[in-house]
Amino acid sequence: MSNSYAPINLHHLRSAFADFPAALPFPHAVIDQFVKPEVLQQLAQEFLDYDSPKWFCYKNAIENKKALNDWNAFPPETYRFFCYLNSPEFLDELSSLVGETLYSDSGLHGGGWHCHGAGGNLNPHLDYSLHPKINLQRKINLIIYVSQEMLSVYGGHLGLWEHDSNTNRPGKLIKEVAPIFNRAVIFDTTKNSWHGLSKPLTQPHHIFRKSLAVYYLSEPVEGISQRGRALFAPREDQADDAEVEELIRMRMDVKASLSVYKKD
């Protein structure tokens, strides 16, 4: 990347990390005004239309969202921005803040553009532990919200749950982060880090929850779970629902997951 390209506010990032290690329910940081305004405006303008046939759709009882990680589909500024977030320059910065060597996933596995429309949903879940194609551990999530029209009253908050060691499922909802424009969230995914939408979206049909996501990897630790897909949990109103439990089981299986992404 050109040394003149500096799309994010590094001071805001560094300041937010002061509380990262001790944050509850797991290490995380919320950074407002993360992207420089002139860059973010271009990213927002380039964001893929919700009705585009290019999206990969997840639609079932535990998730309702659209995603795309195809580099060929990214317009120029979006392409350049994702390049920066995967660059040695940014990796060095983030590794220093996290205190561990991080590696990029240039394939943007699970990352890229994400979009939720009205009724959008993402149940509490744990991300995959091991990258399904390379033997590295998923360590850090970076999410950047780019919806100018998205207001906190519409919902779509990122929920962070504590871990219930008795059930091996999410316990109490500890924090909700509103997906407001130019807010970023960074969190450690290796700490039984249950996250998702705290509740399904209720915004008008012409408003969309848009975000950019990049995930960073690290060397696997001893005894790491071999989970290659996300492990979801039922919401309270889905408790004891046998169909939801079977969907969760299949969704976690690398081979079976493709068959349930779009299950209604």
N, C-alpha and C positions, 0 to 999 in steps of 0.2 A: 504494500500500500504506500501511496505517496505520503511523505512526512507532513505535507500541508493539509491532509484530510484528517480533521479532528471533529467527528460528528457528535461526540457525547461530552457532557460536563463532568470531567474527571474529579473536580473538587467536590461535587455533590456525591459522586460515588464513594470517594474516600471518606467523606464525613459520615455517610450513612453506615459504613462498615464499623464504626466505633462500637456499636451495640450488637453487631452481628453474632459473636460467639455466645453471648448470654441471652439472646432473644428466645422467647417462648412462643409455641411449644417446641420449636427446633430452630437452629440458627437461620436467621433470615434478615434481610434489610429491605426497606421500602425507600425508593429514591424518587423524589419529585423533580420535575424539570431535568430529566435524565438526558434527553436528546436536545441538541441545539435547535431552536425553533425553525430556522430556515431549512434544516434537514428534515425535521419531523413533518413539516407541511408537505414536502415532496413525498415522503413515505406514505402519508395519509392519502394523498391524491392518487398514488400508484396502486393502492390496495385493491385487490381483486374484487369485482362485483359479486355479491352474494349469490346471484342467480347464474353465475358462470358454470358451464359444464366441466371446467377444469378441476373443480374441487374434488377431494376425496371425502366422502360423507360417512360420518359415524352416526348411526341412528338406531338406538335400541333403548331398553328400559334404564340403562345406567349412563348413557352418554348420547348427547344430541349436539353435534358440532360439525364444522367443516374445517378441513386443513389442506395445506399444499406445501410441499417441500421441493418442488421441481425448480431447479435453478434456471432452466430455460424459460420458465414462465415469469421470472422476476424482471420487472422493468429496470432501467439503468440505475436509479438511485437506490432502489431496494437491493439489487444485486451488489452494488458497491458497499452498502451498509452491512449486509451479511458477511461480505468478505472481511470487512474491518473487525466484526465481532469474532471472526475465526482467525484473525491475524496474530502473528507472534507478538506484536506490540500489545494488543489487548490481552492476550493470554498471559503475558508476563505481568501485566498490571493486576489482573484478577487472581493469578496464582499468588502474588505477593500479599494481597488482601486476605485470601482464604488461608494462606499458610501451607499450601500444598501445591505440587506441580500439577497443572491441569493440561489436558489435551483437547483439541477441538475435534468435533465430529463434522467434517466438511460435507458429509452426506445429509446433514440436518435431520437425522433419523428422529421422527416424532416432532420436529420443530418446523420452522418456516412461518407461514401465515396461518393463523387460527381465527375462526369467526363463529360466533353464536348469534342466531336470530331469536325472535320471540319464541319462548318455550325452550330455549337452549338449556342444556343440562350437562353436568359432569359430576357424577357421584364422587364422594371421597375415595381416594385411591393412593396406592404407593406406586411410584414409577418402577420400570424395570430395574433390576440390580445390575445385570451384565448386558452390555450391548449385544444384541442378537447376531451381529456379524463380525465384531472384533472383540477380543478378550480384554475389554476395559470396563471399569465400573462407572456407572452414571453417578456423578458427584454433585454438580451444580446446575440449577435451572435459572435461566434469565428470561423474564417475560416483560414485554414493553407494550403498554396500552396506547392505541393510536386512534381511538374513536372520539372525535370532537363532540359528537352529539350525545354521547353516553353519559347520563347523569346517575349519581349514586342512588336516587330514588327508584331507578329501574332494576336494581338488584345486580346480579351477575358478580357479586363480590367473591374474591378468592378467599375461601375458608381454610384455616389452618387448625387441625385437630390434634389433641394429644393422643398418645398411644395407650390403649388398654391392653396391658400384658396378659390379662386373664382370658380375653376373648381373641387376642391378636387382631383387633379391629380398632377403628377410631373411637376415642372416648369423648371427652368434652370438647366442644368447639371453643377454641381459645381466642382466635382473632379473625376478623373479617377485613379484607383490604378492598376498597372500592376501585373499580377499573377506570379511573379517570384519566383523561388525556395527558400524555407525557409522564405517566408514572411507570416506574419499573419496579419489579420485585425480583430479588435474588435469594435463593434458599438452598440449603444443603439437603439433598434427597436421600442421604444415607442414614438418617436418624429416626427411622420409622416415621417418615415425614408424610403424614396423611394430609392431602390437600385436594381441592376441587372447588366447585361452585357451592357456596354455603346454602343456596336454594336456587331452583330454576328461575330463569329470567322472565320478567313481566313487562318488558319495554314495548312500545308501539312497534308494529310490524315493519316500519321503515327505518328503525334504529337497530344498529348491529354492534355487538361487542367484538371489537377487532384487536388483535394483538400479534406481535412478533415474538417468536420463541427460539432460543438457542440453548443447547444443553452441552455441558462440559464434562469430560471424563477424567478418570484418575486410574492409577494402578490398583487392581483389586486387592482388598484386604483379606487376610486369612479367614476362612469360614464364611465368606460372603454367600448370600443366597444365590442360587442359580437361576432366579426368575428372569426370563427374557421378555416378558410382557407385563403390563401393569396389573396389579392386584386391586380390584375394586371392592367396595363394601356397600351393602344395601343401605338406603336411607331408612329412617324410622318407619315410614309408611310402607316399606317393603320388607319389614321383618317377617321372617318365617315364610317368605314367598319362595316356593320350590323352583319356579321358573327363573326367578332372578338369581337364585343361588347357582343354578346350572349355567346360566349366562355368564356369571362371574367366573366360574370354573373354566368354561371354554374360552373366555376372553383372555385368561392368563396363559393359556397354552399357545405356544408360538405357531404350531401347525393349525390348530382349530380356530384361532382368533379371526382369521380372514372370513370365516363362514358366519360370524355373528356380528361383525361391525355394523351391518345394515339391517339387522333383525328388528322388525317392528314389535 
